[in-house]
Amino acid sequence: MRPHPCLPLAPAIVFAGMFAAAADAQQPAPSDLAPRIDAVFARFTDKTPGCAVGLGKDGHALYTHGYGMANLEYNVPITESTVLESGSVAKQFTASAIVLLAQDGKLSLDDDIRKYLPEVPSFGGQKITIRNLLTHTSGLRDQWGLLGIEGRGPGSQVHSPATTLDLVVHQKMLNFPPGSEYLYSNTGYALAGIIVERVSGKSLDAFTQERLFRPLGMTHTRWRDDFTAVVPNRATAYSGSAPTGFHTDMPFTNMIGNGGVLSTMADLLKWNENLDHPAVGGASYVDALQTRMRLTSGRTITYALGLEVTNYQGVREVSHSGSTAGYRTFLARFPDQHVSVAVWCNYAGANPTQLAHQVVDLVLTKPAPVATQASAEKVEVSAASQQQWAGVYRDPHTDDVITLAASNGGLSVGTGRGQPTTLIPRGGARFHANAGDIEFTRTAGRRAFVLVRANGDSAHFEEAQPAPAKIPAQDYTGTYTSDELDVQLVVAVKGDKLVVRRRPADEIELRPAYNDDFAAPGLGTIRFARDKSGRVTGFAIFAGRVIDVRFTRADR
């Protein structure tokens, strides 16, 4: 390995040796710390999958331990040296590789991605930067949502970053203009990994091994770019439950960049320590990773480059969570107190974010809570004044649908996932809900509202025409195709229901949401379009991180 002008080789090697010794030899922990952490993970036993935890402070590993089983079939327990998979925690490793290449002068975060990925469409001349990819502000539709529409989601076939690039090449539209919104998209990180390979001339694993993992002494960390490879000490991932039975749930994919890092607790603590005291990359590298993105509107979001920069009970937190197949993960730093925590699990039913916070609660010093006036103080408003806003509303951009109903002398919103939430009147046409603050308007007799979420995002909802009592099913039946996706969808009547089929045995019931719009569980929502004569000519699919994928009616 040749020395690099921005990263002298000798200091990196010295650092790796020094910190490896410090991290691998745990500092004595307070006498009551180990049993208190053990209590946090008590639900994971020799009959269940479980988690590994790593807790560090002031550059030393206070406690690393495993709970539950790495493999239930062979009765192999999880230990502090068990290898687990990252899910989206891997995004910071991809972002780090990009930042090092920027320090090398090989690229700029504000370069147009087409400089390195000329296959990507211009989308009408809209510039997508590498920074947009890394901050989820590119507008590129999420790969898993697109593959899900095609019926090729995770577990159905083997995917790789080339799969993502091929999807993007065939897209005609973006979710939104680059830089104008934040919407989490795995697509950006798969493409970023390809950029690393094209610019460096090395695989993503080879580049990060050379520039990051080996210099930091992370000897058990690698990318899962071949899911069939034998990995010593790797835990098997599971879903299910003890009462119903556990089931193997392993990543069946070669997709990396957006996920796919294999690592151990000791290695992860070394990684976090370099972000607190950077010997590799230097202060400018850490600053780049932790600089939160500013949207074109001027609003600064919490997402930086593969990291969330937030606040946990008054303490600054830099973190990321992840999930893939049955793995669930969380990796966080609390830089102001030099505390680091990793909780990686091989069980889909685990909540590593919650578990990690329970662990750091044992060592963090938190400011006393400040007494503030309740943000949702209730104002007495008559039932009629509240219930005048009852109805069905839609976000025309995302096709999110909210139904407001008159109930208990007030107004409630039903999510379809439990008990309805009562809106708290704030006076006039303003209300507070779990999702944020709502303000209604009425223009030319049409009602609408703006929802302002706690993170500052706002969404505009307009009144939607309710679905008729009798759905004109024959209006919608037919075959639909897309210029962007390799799939043909057939809408048909089955008994008294309307269904959509990708193939004869792959059928989804369409449930009316509002007029000409249907929920398709597992697919998203489908909004049909009509021409001036009223004939249905096509539809658009909205699926969370995938917005407005259009299909044209092919049979009429």
N, C-alpha and C positions, 0 to 999 in steps of 0.2 A: 504494500500500500504506500503510495507516494505521499509525502507531506503536502498539505494544501495551504496556500497563502493565507487563507482566512481562518485556518484551524491548525496551528502547529501540532505536529504529531506527538512529539515527546511529552508536552504537558498533559495531553489527553490521556496518554498511557499512564503517566504518574498519577493523575487524578483517579483513573479507573482502579488502580491498585490500592490507593489510599482509601477510597470510599468503599470498595468491596470489603475491605477488612472491617471498616466501621459498621457497615450495614449487616454483614453476615454474623458478626458477634454482637448479639443484642445487648443493649444497655440494661442494667438492672431496672426493672419496672417497680413502681410502688407496690408494696406487698399485697394490696387488695385489688390491683388492676386486673390480673389474670382471671381470678374467679368472677369478677364483675363482667368482663368481656365474655367469658364462658356462658354466663347466664343469658346474655343477649342471644346466643346461638343455641340455646338449650333444646329448641324444637328439632334440630338436626341430629339424628342418631345413627346407630349402625344399621338401621332399617330404612333409611331415607337417603336421597342425595343431599347435598349441603353446600357449604361455602368455605372459602379460605379468606382469612383476614390478615391485613398487615397494617400496623399502626407505628408511625414514626414521629419523633420529635427532636428538634435541634440536630438533625443529621444522623440520628441513630434509630435503629429499629427497636422500639419499645416491646412490641409483641407481634409475632407471626404465628398463626396456628390454623389448623383445619378442623372442620366439623362435618359430620355426615360421611357419606361414602362416595369415592371417586368412581367406583364400579360396583353395582349391586349384584351382578352375576358372579363375580369372583371375590366379593367381600374385601375390596381394596379401599381403605379409608383415605379421605382427603387429608393431606398434610400441608405444611407451609411450603413444600417444594413441589406440590401438584401443579401441573400445567393446565390452565383454563383458557377459554377463548374470550376475546375482548368485546365482541359486538362493536358498537359505534365509539367506544373509548379509543379505538384505533385511529379515529380521525385526527387526533393530535399528532400522531406519528407521521401521517401523510403530510399534514400541514408543516411539520418540522422539516421534512425533507425539502419541501418547496422553499421554505425560508432559508435553508442553507444554500440552496441553489441561487436564491436571490443575493445572498451575501457573496457568493462566488462571482456575481456579475453575469450569470448564465441566463437569467430571466428577471422580470420585474413582476411584482404582484399585480400591477396595474396594466400588464400586457393584455391585449386581446387574445383569448384562448385560441383563435384561429391561426395565430402565428405558429402554434405547435400542433394544433388539431385542425388542419385545413378542411377536413371532411365535414366539420360542423356547419350547418346552414347559417346564413347571415340573418335570418329572421327579420327581413326588411331593413337591414343595415343597423340593427341594434348591437352594440358592443357589449360582449360578456367578458369580464376580466377574470384573471385567476383569483383575485380577491373575492369576486362574486361567487366563484365555485366554493371557496373555503368558508364563506359566511352564510351560505344558503340564501343568497340574494340574486342568484343568476336568472331565476325564472324558469329554469329547466325543470321539466316534469320529473317526478321521482321514478326511478327505474322499476321499483317493485310494484308501484301502482300500475304502470304501463304493462308490465309483464302479467300482472293479475288480470287485467282486462283481456289479454290474449289467452288466459288460461295456462300461462307458463310461469307461475309464481314459484317461490322457493319450495324445494322438495319435489317439483315436477320434472326438472331436468337440471343438468349441470350448467351454471352460468359463470362467466368471467368478465373482466372489464371490457373485453371485445364485444360482449353481448350488449353492454351499456352503450358503447360508442355506436354500434349498429342501430340501436333504438333512436339515439339522438339524431343520427344522420337522416332518418326518415320523418322527423318531426317537422311540422309546418308552423307551429305556434308555440309561444312561451306562456307560462302561467301569468306572467306580468312583466313589464319592462324591467330590465336588469337594474338592480340597486334600489328599486322603488318599494319593495316589500321583502319581508323575511318569511320563507316557507321551507322548512326542513326538506332537503333533497339529497338522497344518497348518490344520485347521479353525479353531482359535482365532485364528490370525492373519488369516485371511480375514474372520472376523467382526469382528476389531479394526479392520481397514481400513474396514469398513462403518460402525462406530461413529464413526471419525474423520470420515467424510463426513456422517453425520447430525448430529453435534454441531457441526461447523464450518460446515456448509452449503456445503462445497467438495469437489471431488474429492480423493482422496488425493494425486494428483500436484500439484494446485494448492496444497493446504495445505502440503505438504512443500517445494515450490519456494519459496513465500513465506516460510516460517518457518525452513527449514533449508538447502536447497541454495543459493539465491541469496545469503543472508547469508554463507555459508561460501565463496562463490566457486566452487561446484561446478557449473560451467557446462555440463558434459557429462553430467550425471546426470539421469535421468528414470525414470518407471515405464513398463513395457511393458504399458499397458492396452489397446492395440490392436496385436495381433501383426502386422497387415498394414502398419503404418506404416513409412515409409522412414526409416531412422536412419543418418545419415552415419557412415562409418568403423566400422560394426558388423561384428564377426567372425561368420562362419558357423560353427555348431557341427557337430561330426562324431563319429561312432562308427566302429567297425571297427578295422582295423589295416593296416599296410603290406603284410604278406603276403597278406591276404585282400581288401584294398581298403577305402578309407574311404567312408563314406556320410553324406550330410547328415542331421543330427539336430537340428532346430530346434524350439523351443517352439511348439506349435500351440495357444495358449491365451491368453485375456485375464485369467486368474487373477492377482491381485496381492494384496499384503498379506503373504502367506506367502512370496512370492518376487517376481521380476519387476522388479528394479531394473537399469537399464543404467548403466554408469559406466566411468571410466578410472582408471589408476593414480594420476595426479596428484590427481584428485578424492578418491579414497579416502584418500590420505595427509592431505589437508585434513580429511576427516571424522574420522580418528583423532586428529589434532592437537587438534581441538575437544574430544574426550573426555579428552585429557590436560590441556589448558588451556582450559576452556570459556568462550568469549565468548558463544556462543549457549547459552542454557539455564541457565548457571551451575553451581556446584558441586552444588546440590541435584538438578539434572537428571541429572548423571553418577552421583551417589550412588544415585538411584532405579534407573537402568539397571543398575548393578552390584551391587545388593543381592540376594543369593541367596535363593531361596524357602525358606521353612520349612513343612514338611508338618504336618498335624494331629497326626502322631505325635511331633512335636518335632524330627525329623531335618531338617537343612539340606542341600539339594541344591546341585549346582554351577551349575544354570541360574538366571539372573537374568531380566532383561527383554530378550529377544532376544540375549543374550550368555551365553557360558559363562565362569565365573570359576574357573580351574583353576591348575595348576602345571606348568611345563615344566622338568624337570631342575633343580628348586630355584629357578626364577624364576617369579614370578607372571605368568600369562598371561590376558588377556581376549580372547576370540576367538569366531568362529563359522565353520563351513564351510557349503558349499552345493552343490547339484547340481540341474540341470533340463535335460532332454533331453541334449544332448552337452556342456553347460557344466559345469565343475567349479571350485569357488572356495574360497578361505580368506582371511580377514582377521583380523589379530591385533595386539594391543598388549602391550607388556611395560612397564607404567607405571613401575615402580621404576627402570628404566634408560632410559626415554623413547625406546624403540625401537618402530617400527611396521613391519609388513610386509603386503603384499597379493600374492597369487598367484592370478590368474584365468586359466582355460584354456578353450579351445574344443574340447577333446578329452575324450571320456568315459573314455579309458584313462589320463588323467593323475591324479596324486595330489598336489593342491596343498598339502595339509597337510604332507605329508612334504617337498615341495620348499621350502615356506616355512621349515620348521624347519632345513633344510640352509642356507638363506640366513642366517637370524638366528644360526645357530651361528657365523658368521663375525664377528659383532659383539657378541654377548652375553657378559657376564662371569657365569660360573656358579660356584656354591659347590662346593668339593671334595666328592665323594661321601662320605657317612658310612658307615663299616663297620657293618653290622647283621647280626644272626643271620638266617640264611635263614628266610623266613616259612613255607617248606614243608619243613622238615627231616624227613627220612624216619625213621620208627620201625619197627623190625622187628615185623611182625605176620604170623602164619601165613596160608598161602594159604586155609585153610578159614575162618578168621575174616573174611577179606576177602570171599571169594566167596559167603558166606551172604547178601550183599546184592544179588547178581546178579538182574536182572529188569527189567520194564518199569514206568516210573513216569510219572505225569502231574501237571501243575499244574492242578487243577480250575478255577482262575480264568481262566487264559490258554490252556489246552489244549496247552501245550508238553509234548512227550514226550521223555523221556530213557531210553535203553536201556543198562543196565549189564551187561557180559558178563564172565565169568570168562576170564582170559587170562594166560599167562606167569606163573602162580603168584600173580596178583593180580586186580585189578578194572580194567576200562577202560570208557570211554564212547565210543560211536560217534556221530559227528555226521552221518554221511552225506556229508560234504564233504571227505574225506581220511582219513588214517590215524587210528585210534582213539587217544584220549588216555588214558594210564594214570593212575589215581588214586594219589596218594601217601599212604600211611597215616600218620596222626598219633598213633595210639594209640587204643584202645577202638573206638568206632564213628565216629571222626572221620577225614576225608580232606581232601586238598587237590587241586583240579583247576584247569585254566586259567580256568574260569568263576568260581571262588571256593572257599570252604570249605564242606564238606558234613558234616553230622552226622545219622546214622541213628537211628531209633527203631523199636521194635516194640511195638504195642499190640493186645492180644487177637488175636495172631497176624498182624496186618496190619503190613506194613513201610511206612515213610515216611522222608523226610529233609527237612531244611531246607538250602537253598543260600543262603549269605550272600556276595554279590558284593563286589568291591573298593570299589564306591561306597557300600556300606552297605545297598543294597536286599536284601531277603530274599524268597525264594520257597519255598512249601511244596509238596512233591511227595508224592503217595501212590501206593501200589502199584496198578497197573492190571491188569485181567484180560487176558491175552494174547488176540489174535484167534484164533479157531478155525482149524484147518488147512484146513477147507472152509468158506468164507464162505457164509452163507445169503442169497445174493444176492436172492432173490425177496422176502425180508422188507423190503427197502429200496426196491424199484422203485415208482415213482409220481411224481406231480406235487406240487411244494411251492411255496407262496407266502408272502410276507412282508408284514406290515402296515407295515414301515419302508422297504422298498426297492421300486422299480418293476422287478421282475424275477420271472420264473417259472422255476424250475429243475426239470428232469426227471431222475430217476435211473433208469437202464435197464441191462439186461444186453447186452453186446456180445461175442459169442464166449464166452470164459472170463473176461471182465473186467467189472467194474462201472464205469459211467461216469456223469457228470453233464453235462447239456446245458443251455445257455441258449437255444440255437437249434440246428437240425439240424447246421449246419456248425461249431458251437462246442462242442467236446466235450473233457472232462477225465477222465482215468482216476483212479478212486478206489483208493488203495493202503492196505491195512489197517495201522493204527498200533497199536491195541489193540481189545478187543471193542467193537463198535458205533461205532468211531471210525476215520476214514480221512483220509489226507493227500490233498489235491487240489492238485497243483503248479500254482502261478500263481493259486490261489484262496485257499488256506489249509488249515485242517483242518475236517472236518465231523464233528460228534458227534451221533449219532442218539439219540432219546428213545423210550422204550416206555411204554405204559400198564401197569396191573396185570396185564392178561391177556397181556402180552408183545408186543402189536402195536405196530409202529413208528408213531408219531403225528406225528413231525416231526424237525427237526434244528436245530442251531445252528452257525453258521460263526464260526471264529476266524481272524483274519488279521493277526497282529502288533499293529498299532495299532488294530485293530478287534476287539472282544471280544463274543462271545455275541449275534450277530445271528440272531434266531430265525425259522424257517420252519415252517409248518404243512402237514401232508399234506392235500391238497385232493381227492384222488380216492377216499377211502374213509371 
